[in-house]
Amino acid sequence: MGRHHARVYAQLTDTELVGVVDADAERTSEIAEQWGCKSFATEEELIAEGVDAISVAVPTTAHRRVAEKFLRAGVACLVEKPLAESAEEAKALKDIAEESGSMLMVGHIERFNPIMRAMRRATAEGGEINPRFIEVHRVSPMTFRSVDIGVVMDMMIHDLDVVLWLMGGQEPDEIQAAGVAVVTEHEDICNARLTWRRPGGNCVANITASRLALKTERVTRITGEHAYVKIDYAEKKGTIIRRLANELQMREVRDLLRRGEDLTNLDWHDLVN
């Protein structure tokens, strides 16, 4: 993951990649040579170089230890999700950032996905879609890079963040979940059901994450009273079906039905805009 951060920083026109730190000296040198920066053996060496900001892309169990050094030194930190391995450690990092005046941000990249930003606008109060049912599947084969944590902290955390974001930051009124540790010490598959009770209509979100699948699937479906949206991250495409856009076609279908016409040859794909 850190390799990707280095690549992006090196390619940004208004950013200078100063250097990289890794426990594997050979890998550090390789990345530094590839992107034309320095390699450092310790975090302290990188701090002494006078950097403005860093990415923390180490195993989750080391997030607090590494990030704390930079925050206390006044260096802005972008920490890969999850922020820490526990709520207590996450709060501790937040407190350290506030005390030191350093910027701390979690790498919830889906918030910057153009499709999700459009969905946020559409589901905001007064928007086009009033969510009533949200279904999310994020499954993939085991990568072994995050077996130090469970699938909730590794994968589902993206979707929990996005769903809460789509719901305007409102915490659910009820949560039901089941997780199973199949091949590691932590849960490898989990399903969570979140319920919001609201005057404008309740909403249920059903979220599944698994690292035991044989293929990758990352799909979010949002069903509202006036629209249905499907977002396929892997295929990089989305589909939206609107009530207003298809009102004329559905009226024609209802008229055909009332007249007793044969509807077996109608194709849904031909009807939907």
N, C-alpha and C positions, 0 to 999 in steps of 0.2 A: 504493500500500500504506500509506503514512504517513497518508493521509486516513482510512483505516479505523481505524488506531490512535487518531487524534485523536477520532473519533466514539465509540469505546468508552470511552476515558478520560473524555470529557465526560459520558457517560451513567451512569458508575459513581457510586453514591451516596456512597461513602467516599473519593472521589478528586477532586482539583481539577486541571483541565487548566490549566497555567500559560501555555504558549505553544508555538509551532511555529517551526521553522527550515527554510528551503528555499532552494535556489539560485535559484528562480524567485520573485521578490519579489511578483509579482501573485498567484501561487497561494498564497503564504504569507498574504497579507492576506485572500484569499477564505476560506481555511480558518479563520483566526483570527476573522473576522467571523461565520462560520457557527456556530462553537461557543463564542463568547464568551470568547476568550482573547487574549493578546498575540501579535504577530508579531515575530520577531527576525531580524536579518540574519546573525548569526554564532553559532557554538556558544558562544563565550566570553560573549556577551551573555546567553544562556540560563543558563549556569553561574552568572553573577553574580547572577541572579535568585533563586538559592538553591533550585533544584529538588531533589527527593529521588530521582527516577527518571526515565529517559527511554527512548523506543523509538528504535532506529536502523533506519530503513527506507529507507536510501539505496542506490544501486547497490552490488553486492557488492564491487567494486574499491575502494570508499571505506569499507568497514566498519571496518577497523582504524584508519584515520586519524581517523575521527569518534569511534568508541567509546573510543579511547585517551585522548582529551581528557577525557571525562566520568569514566572510571574513575580517572584520576590525580587528578581533583577530588573523588573520593569519592562520585560519583553512581552509583546502581545502573543497570545497562544491560540492557535486553531487546533483543537483536539479532536481526533477521530472519535466517532461515536462507538460505544457509549462514553460519556464524559469520564466515568470511573466505574469500578466494579461494584459499588454500593451507593445508596443514596447518601449515606453519611460522608463518604469520601467526596462525592460530587458537591455536597454542600460545603465541605471544607475548602475545596478548590474555589468555589464561588466566593467564599468569605475572604480567602487570600487575595483573589483578584480585586475585590472591593477595597481591601486594606491597602494594597500596593498601588491601586489606581491603574493596574494593567488590564488590557482588554483580554477577555476570555470568550471563546466561541466554540460551539460544538459543530462538527461536520455533518449536519443534517442536510445533505445535498439535494434531497428531493424538493425542498422548499424553493429551490432555484430552478427547478424544472419548469420550462415555459408552460407546459400543459397543466401542471399542478397550480401554478400561479393563476392561470385562467380559471381553474376550478375554484380556487379560493375566492376570486371575485364573483363567480357565479353563485356560490353558496353563501356569500355574506348576506347579512340582513338586508332584505329588499332586493336580493339578487334573483336570477332566473330560476335557480334550483333550490328547493327546500328539501334537504336530504331526509329520506325516511328509512332507507336501507343501504348500507355500505358493505360491500363484500371485497375482501382483499386476499389474494393468494401470492405468497412470496416463497417459492420452494426452489431448491437447487441441489446438485450433488455435493457431498462433503468436500470442503477445500482444505481442511485441517489447520488453517491459519488462525482460527479463533476457538479452538477446543478448550481454551482456558475459561470460556464463559458459555452460557447457554444460548439457544437459538433466539430467545426473546431479546437479550442484550445485543446479540450479534446481527440479527436480521429483522425481527419484528419491530424493533425500536424505530426503524424508518417509518413503518406504517402507522404505529401508534402516534408518532409525532405528526404525520401528515393528517391522520383522521382528526386528532385533537385540533389541529390547525384549521381544517375544513369546518369544524364545529365552532369556530370562533374562540378557541381556547377554553371552552366550557368543559369542565370535568364531567365524566359520565356519572349518572346516579346509581348505576349498578354494573358490576363486573363479574363475569363468570369465566373461568379459564381451566384448561386441563393441559398439562405438559408431561412428556414422557422421556426419560433418559434411556435411550435404546442401546447406543454403542459407546457413549462417553459418560463422564461423571455428571454432566449437566443435561438439561432437557434438550433433545435433538429435534423434537417436533412439539408444537404448541398451537392450541386454538383458544382464542379469547373472544368473548361476546360482550360488547359494551352497549349499555342502554342509556339513552337520554330521554327524560320526560319533560316535554316542553309544551307551552300553551298552543304553539303553532303546529303541533303534531310531534309525536314521539319519533325517535330515530334509533335504529339498531345497527351496530357495526359488527360484522363477523370476520375476524382476522385469523388467517392460518399461516404459520411459518414452519418450514421444514428444511433440514439440511441432509435429508435421507432420500431425496427424490433422484430419479434417474435422468431427468432433464430439468432445465431451468424454466420457470414460469413466474412472471411478475406482472400480475394483472389486478387492477382496481376497477370495481363496478360501483357506480353511484346511481341509485334510483330515487327520483323525486316525484312530486305530484305532477310536474309539467315536463319532465325530461328524464332520459336514461343516458348514462355516460359509461363507456368502457374505455379504459386506458391500458394499453399493453406496452410496458416499458421495454421488454425484450425486443418486440417488433418495431418499437418506436412509432406507434400509430395510435390514434384514438377514434372513437365512434360516438356520435351523439344523436339521439332520436328525440325530437321535440314534439310536444302535443300540437302546438300551433302550426308547425311546418307540415304536419301530416293530417291536419284536421279535415281537409277536403277529401282526401283519399279515404279516410275512415268513415266519413259520412256516406260516401258512395258505396262502401262495403256494407254498411248497415242497411242502406236502401235495397241493395241486392238481396241481402238476407231476408228482409221483410217480404220481398216479392217471391221468396222461395227459390231463388236462382242457385245454380250449382257453383259453389265457391272452391271446389277441389283443385282447380287449375290456377288459382291465384298464388302468386309468389310474393312472400313478404319483402324480399329484397327489391322487387319492382315497385312496391308501394311506398317504401320508406325513403324519405329525403334526409 
